[in-house]
Amino acid sequence: MGTEAGDHEPLGPRTSDYVVIVVYVPQTHAADVRCALGVAGAGAIGDYRQCSWSTSGIGRFTPVDGAQPAIGSVGVPEEVAEERIEVIAPLARARRIVEAMIAAHPYEEPAHHVIPVLNPRALP
């Protein structure tokens, strides 16, 4: 079995020029962090801006010696009502967007991830 000439697309990169940025933030500060992400350039999808997705959960942590927690006390386990916020972002702006998110976040060390987005043309 063969294929016809012209049935193939050239090989391209497996990843696209976009990332998904995920951050966990206290619900009391979620609107501020979402705004900072959007103003920095995250969440642009077609003719829409400041697009994001959120879900609620409970963040758990115990500050240790040397920590300066925004919430809680050193050595005491803490539970906080948080939102997980996800936004799409251009890879070229990702560092600036993450810096804006960290500046707006109340935590000393915000939990966040930057996840590469696969190029849809590279999917099997």
DRENZA-361212 format. One line per 4 residues: their letters; for each residue y, x, z of C-alpha. Coordinates in steps of 0.25 Angstrom, whole numbers, padded with zeros to 4 digits. Layout:
BEGIN
a	Y,X,Z; ...
//
This chain:
BEGIN
mgte	0000,0000,0000; 0013,0006,-0004; 0028,0001,-0003; 0038,-0001,-0014
agdh	0049,0009,-0016; 0061,0004,-0009; 0053,-0003,0002; 0057,0007,0012
eplg	0070,0010,0020; 0074,0024,0023; 0070,0029,0037; 0082,0027,0047
prts	0084,0031,0062; 0076,0023,0072; 0087,0021,0081; 0100,0014,0077
dyvv	0115,0017,0080; 0114,0008,0092; 0110,0008,0107; 0108,-0003,0117
ivvy	0115,0000,0130; 0109,-0006,0143; 0116,-0006,0156; 0113,-0012,0170
vpqt	0126,-0017,0177; 0129,-0025,0189; 0132,-0040,0185; 0145,-0038,0192
haad	0149,-0028,0181; 0141,-0032,0169; 0153,-0038,0162; 0161,-0025,0164
vrca	0150,-0017,0158; 0148,-0026,0146; 0162,-0025,0143; 0163,-0010,0144
lgva	0150,-0009,0135; 0157,-0019,0124; 0170,-0012,0125; 0164,0002,0122
gaga	0157,-0004,0110; 0143,-0009,0114; 0138,-0023,0111; 0143,-0024,0096
igdy	0134,-0032,0088; 0139,-0037,0074; 0151,-0045,0076; 0149,-0046,0091
rqcs	0154,-0037,0102; 0151,-0034,0117; 0137,-0040,0115; 0127,-0037,0126
wsts	0115,-0043,0133; 0113,-0043,0148; 0102,-0047,0158; 0103,-0048,0173
gigr	0094,-0040,0183; 0094,-0033,0196; 0097,-0018,0196; 0091,-0010,0208
ftpv	0095,0004,0213; 0096,0012,0225; 0107,0022,0226; 0103,0036,0231
dgaq	0111,0047,0238; 0123,0051,0228; 0124,0037,0222; 0137,0030,0223
paig	0132,0016,0220; 0142,0005,0215; 0133,-0005,0222; 0124,-0003,0234
svgv	0122,0009,0243; 0115,0023,0243; 0100,0021,0247; 0100,0006,0246
peev	0093,-0001,0235; 0102,-0011,0227; 0100,-0023,0218; 0111,-0027,0209
aeer	0112,-0039,0199; 0114,-0032,0186; 0115,-0035,0171; 0108,-0027,0160
ievi	0118,-0026,0149; 0113,-0022,0135; 0122,-0019,0123; 0120,-0013,0109
apla	0129,-0001,0106; 0132,0009,0095; 0125,0022,0098; 0138,0030,0094
rarr	0145,0022,0105; 0134,0022,0116; 0139,0033,0125; 0153,0027,0125
ivea	0148,0013,0128; 0139,0019,0139; 0151,0026,0145; 0159,0013,0145
miaa	0147,0006,0152; 0146,0016,0163; 0161,0016,0165; 0160,0000,0167
hpye	0148,0001,0176; 0149,0000,0191; 0136,0009,0194; 0137,0023,0196
epah	0125,0025,0186; 0123,0013,0177; 0109,0010,0172; 0110,0010,0157
hvip	0102,0013,0145; 0105,0016,0130; 0094,0012,0121; 0094,0016,0106
vlnp	0092,0004,0096; 0082,0006,0085; 0086,0004,0071; 0080,-0009,0066
ralp	0077,-0002,0053; 0068,0007,0060; 0059,-0003,0066; 0045,-0004,0061
//
